[in-house]
Amino acid sequence: MLYSSHISWSSPTTPTPLELYPALAFDRLFKDEVDRGDKSVLDAVLADARDFRKNVSSSDQRKLDEYLDSVREVEQRIERAGQKGQVQGWRPTLEKPDMPRPADGIPQNIAEHMRLMCDILVLGFQTDTTRIGTLKLNNDHSSLRFPHLGVDYMIHHLLSHSDTADWLKVNQFFIEQLGYIARRLEAIREGDRTALDNSMILYCSSMLTGNHEANQLPVVLLGGGGGKIQGGRVLDYLDKPNRKMCSLFLSLLDKADVHLKEFGDSQDRLAEI
């Protein structure tokens, strides 16, 4: 189930840990000091895991190592908490958060939960605390319901097996979150551009329509990539040979001055990007 619940990976087999709690996501980005309790819990996990590793098979050891890599990633996030990135060419418009720390726990209102996570993502960019982030609005195999949309009779995963007006309503709700992030970034000035002009936002879906149709996967790219991306276009790669997401990723990495010979299953760029 890992591939249906993670979109950020530190290696081909190791997912980056998710953060579901808005308050903890806020703390990881902006908290100046991390509670000692956070570190002690991770120390205990690592110590127990090392002892357990001695008594399992080599196959289980590999699985355990993948888990430990995830724990180490959390450790590194704790160490980096509150640290600001290096400013290059412009000053961030905010030196510290201009929103209060979210309340503990997970908001019971779905729309409120998503907006809080969107606001924290934008705030991370606005303060230059981070230059990259991933936001997963819902797991593929999810039991989430959407009572605020009047869609409270079926969980999201089962709803995706249909191609109904309610399925469309839920997906429109997801797109609204993308629009919200874009509007927030567009309102932030960064020198001669806006934060949206300087960003690359990739919105992906695991299906084209209901009934799990995956022959074509829609991808939306927003932002100017620092003036390197031309927007306002629809590019159709259905019958083209270089129809790979990894080719798109290589093109986007070039825009960020990260030049790789290959990524995933591709060594080619998309010339139109």
N, C-alpha and C positions, 0 to 999 in steps of 0.2 A: 504493500500500500504506500510505500515511500514515494513512488513516482506520481501518485495522485494527491499528495499532501505537501510537496516541497517544490519550489521553483528556483531555489538558490543552492548551489552545491560547491563545496570546497575541493572535491575530487570526484572522479566518475562514480564512486561508490559511497560518498559521504555527504549527506545533506547538511546544509547550514541550519542550526536550530531555529525554530520559529519562536516568535514572541507574540502571544495572544493578548497579553494584558497591556492596555495603554499606559498605565502608570509605570510599569517596568520598562517598556520601550522608551518612555520619556526619561527615566532614570539612567538608562544605559547611554543615552546621548548627552544628557545635560547635567547629571549629578556630579558634583565636584569630588565627593568622597563616597566610596562604596562601603556599605556596612560590612564589618568583619564577618558577620554571620554568613554572608554570601560566599566568601572565600572558604570558610571552614566547612560548609556543606560540600563544596566541590572537592576539597582536600579529602574528606571522608569517602566520597564516591570513588575517587581515584585510588585511594589506599585499599579499599575493599575489592575493587576491580582487579588490581594487580595480584592480590592474594588469590582471588577466584581463578584468574587466568592460568595459574599453575596446574589446575586440576581439570582442565577441559581439553578436548581434542584440538588439533591444529585448525580444523575447519571452524570450530566455535571460537577459537582464539582470533581468527581473522574477523569474524563478526563482532567480537568484543572490541577489537582494535578500532573498527569503524565507529563504534559507539564512543570509545574513549576520545577519538578525534573530535567528535561533536562536543564532548565535555571540555576538551582543551579550547575549542573555539569559544565556548562561553567564558572560560577563564580569560582569554585574550580580550573579549569584549568588555569584561569587567575592568581589566587593566587600562583599557583605552577610554573608559567612561569619563566624560567631562573634558577630555582633551580636544583641542581645536585643531583642524587641519591647517596646512600651510596656505596662506593667502597669496594668490598669484594674479597680479594685474588689477584687482579691484578689492575693495573692502566689503565685507558682508554688511547688509543693511541692519542687522541686529547683532549685538554682542552677546545677548542672552535671551532666553525664551520670553515672549510677550504674551504667553498664555499660562494659566495656572497648571500645576501638576494635576493630571487626571486622578480621579478617585480610584482607590484600590478595587481590585476585582474586574470582572468582565461586564460591561454594560449589558443589560437585558434587552435594550432596544437595539435592534440590528443596525438601523440607520445611524444611530448615535455612535455605535461602536466603530463603524466604517469611517465616519467623518472624523472621529478622533484620531484614528490611525493615519488618515490622509493629512490631517493638520500637523501631526508629528513628523511625517515624512517631509512635508513642505518646510517646516521649521528647521529640520536638519540641514536642508539645502540653504535656507535663508541665512542661517548663522554660520555656514561653512563648517559645520561640525562633521558632515560627511559629504562625499561627492557621489555616492552610489547607494541605491536602496532597492529592495524588492518588496512588493506588497501583494499578498495573496488574499483576495476577498472571500474565497470560499474553497474548501477542498472539493475535489471531483466526486469522491464518494462521501457525500455530506448528508447529514440528517437535518440540516438547517431548514426552517420554515420561514415564511415571509408574511406574518399577519398584518403588518403595516401596508402591504400591497393588496390585501384581500386574498392572498394565496397561502392559506393555512391548512389545506386539506391533504397536502402531499409533501414529502420531504424532497429536497432539491435533487438528489440523485435520481429518484424515480421520475421526477418531473422532466429530467433531461431525456427520458425515453419517449417523450411525446413531442409534438410540434404544434403546440396550441397557443392561444392568445396569452395564457398565463405564463407559459415558458418564455414568450417574447417579453412580457411585462417584467419578469425577473431579470432578464438580460439587459433590458433598458435601464433598470435600476443600477446594475453594475456599470454600465457606460456612463451614467450620471456621475459616478464617483470619479471616473477619469476626467470628465469635463470640469468637475469641481477642482481637481488638482491643477488642471491646465489654467483655469481662471485665476487661481491663487498665485501661481507662478508668473502669469502674465502681468499681474499687478505689482510685482516686485522689480524695481529698477536695479540693474547692475551695469553701471557705466552707461554706454550708449545703447545697451540692449536691456531686455527683460530677462528674468530668470528662466522663463520659458524659451526665449531665444537661445539661451546658453545650455539648454537641457536636451536630452534625448529620452523620450518616454515611450517604451514599447509595451503595447497592450496586446495580450495573446489570449486565444481561446483554444480549447481542445476539441471543438466541434464547430461545424458551419451552421447547422440548423439542429432542430430536435432529432430524436431517434439516433443520436450518436453518429451523425454523418461526419466522417473525418477525411473524405477524399480531398477536400480543400479546407485549409485552416486560415481564418481571417486574422490579419495582423494590422494593427493601427500604430503608426509611428507619429508622434507629436514632438514639436520642438525643433529649433533650428540648428542644434549641435554647434553652437558658437559661430553661426553664419556659414556652416559647411553643408547644411542639408536644405534642399529645396522642397518646400511643402506644397500642399494643394494639388496633389496628384494621386491617381489610382494606377498602381502597377500590377499587371496580371502575369503571373509566372506559370500558369496552369500547363502550358504546352512547351515550356522552355527547359533545356537540359539541366541548367544549374538551379534547380528548384529545391534549395536546401536552406533551412533556417540557419545553419552554421555559416553559410555564405553571407547571409544578412548580418550575423554577429561579427564576422570578420570586417565587413564594411563599416559597421558602427565602431568597432575598436579602432580602426584607422582614424576615424573622426576624433577620437579621444587621444590620438597620438600613441596608441598601443598597437604596435605592428607585429603581428604573428605570421609565421609561414603557414600555419594551419590551425584550425579549431574544430574539434569534433571530427566529423566525417567530410570536411571540406578544406580545400586549399585555394579556392577561388572566391573572388569578391563579386558582388552584384554591381555591375558597372553603372546602373541607373541611380544608385543611392549616393 
